[in-house]
């Protein structure tokens, strides 16, 4: 991304986007956790919400390492709460590529701020667009805020990239 585009992102949309991202983070986590409303929460989420983070990690890590994308998402949330952003980004990407929209949104927000990944508005837009395509209710607003700072060429690149970000199951 060019510095002109980042300047545009900072000048026009960054402040409102900064206000929107924490709400988006909580919406992503709660929309994911909301899937458990009808069912009993998993032992990993029970441990995490009780503050037993080491126990949650002991539950999630082996599952995530064996490809469980829900556990990978949990590991990403756990890593992010511990300010281990690079690790969080790796776990979120595993879950995001499997189609978990909450992980796609959180990974996109990490690319906006450059937390754990290089700051890259094209990739941010691509992940947020992927989440929108996969049905996340709030991703389009963040995607459009990022897209407002992209050139037409960058926008085309981001939209094409978004089509490659999901691993078929």
Residue pairs with C-beta under 8 A, 6 or more apart in sequence:
1 119
1 120
1 121
1 122
1 150
1 154
2 151
5 121
5 149
5 150
5 151
5 154
6 119
6 121
6 149
8 148
8 149
9 17
9 112
9 121
9 146
9 148
9 149
12 148
12 149
13 145
13 146
13 148
13 149
16 145
17 112
17 142
17 145
17 146
20 141
20 142
20 145
21 109
21 112
21 113
21 142
24 105
24 109
24 138
24 139
24 141
24 142
25 105
25 106
25 109
27 137
27 138
28 101
28 102
28 103
28 105
28 106
28 136
28 138
29 77
29 102
31 101
31 102
31 136
31 137
31 138
32 73
32 100
32 102
33 41
33 45
36 42
36 45
41 49
42 59
42 70
43 59
44 56
44 59
44 60
44 63
44 71
44 74
45 56
45 74
47 53
47 55
47 56
47 59
48 56
48 74
48 77
48 78
53 78
53 81
53 82
56 74
56 78
57 75
57 78
59 71
60 71
60 72
60 74
60 75
60 78
61 71
61 75
63 70
63 71
64 71
64 72
64 74
64 75
64 91
64 94
67 94
69 94
69 95
69 98
69 99
69 100
69 103
70 95
70 100
72 91
72 92
72 94
72 95
72 98
72 103
73 91
73 92
73 95
73 100
73 102
73 103
75 87
75 91
76 87
76 88
76 89
76 90
76 91
76 92
76 95
76 103
76 106
77 88
79 85
79 87
79 88
79 91
80 88
80 106
84 116
85 110
85 115
85 116
85 117
86 116
86 117
87 116
88 106
88 110
88 116
89 107
89 110
89 115
89 116
89 117
92 103
92 106
92 107
92 110
93 103
93 107
94 103
95 102
95 103
96 103
96 104
96 107
96 127
96 130
96 165
97 165
97 166
97 167
98 166
98 167
98 169
99 134
99 166
99 167
99 169
101 131
101 134
101 135
101 136
101 139
102 136
104 127
104 128
104 130
104 131
104 134
104 136
104 139
104 165
105 127
105 128
105 131
105 136
105 138
105 139
105 142
107 117
107 127
108 123
108 124
108 125
108 126
108 127
108 128
108 131
108 139
108 142
108 143
108 146
109 124
109 142
110 116
110 117
111 117
111 118
111 119
111 120
111 121
111 123
111 124
111 127
112 119
112 121
112 124
112 142
112 146
113 119
114 120
117 123
121 146
121 149
121 150
121 154
122 150
122 154
122 157
122 158
122 161
123 158
123 161
124 146
125 143
125 146
125 147
125 150
125 154
125 155
125 158
125 159
125 162
126 158
126 159
126 161
126 162
126 165
127 162
127 165
128 139
128 140
128 142
128 143
128 146
129 139
129 143
129 158
129 159
129 162
130 162
130 165
130 166
131 139
131 143
132 139
132 140
132 143
133 162
134 166
147 155
147 158
150 158
